[in-house]
Structures are given as C-alpha cells and as structure tokens.
Amino acid sequence: MPTLEQVEEQVKQLTKAEREALLDWLSNVMEDELELNDEFKAKIERGELDLQARRIRLHKP
C-alpha cells in the first residue's frame, strides 16, 4: 500500500479535472462515514431550541 507521501506526489501529477473529480469522490467517501450519533443529534436539537428562543450569537465579519 502506498504511503501518504507517495499518494500526495501522484495527486500532484493529476490534471485539474482529475483532482476535482478526486476531491468530489473523497468528499463523498468522508460524508458517507459521518454518522448522526445521539450526541450530535442532541446538539442539533439544542441549537434549534436556542434559535426558537432567539438565543443566538452574531458573528461580526
């Protein structure tokens, strides 16, 4: 199995279109590995409740 350094060197040799396709594929692989575990679901629910109660933080640019 190639090392990360070897893969990085091979990626540098790809065309822009090939790198974009690789990025798209890798993003899909990573997304598929994500799970909505109970802790993450609870954070989402707390966030929704905070929004409903207008407890929000504004980020200034």
Stockholm file with secondary structure:
# STOCKHOLM 1.0

chainA/1-61         MPTLEQVEEQVKQLTKAEREALLDWLSNVMEDELELNDEFKAKIERGELDLQARRIRLHKP
#=GR chainA/1-61 SS CCCHHHHHHHHHTSCHHHHHHHHHHHHHHHHHHCCCCHHHHHHHHHHHHHHHTTCCCCCCC
#=GC SS_cons        CCCHHHHHHHHHTSCHHHHHHHHHHHHHHHHHHCCCCHHHHHHHHHHHHHHHTTCCCCCCC
//
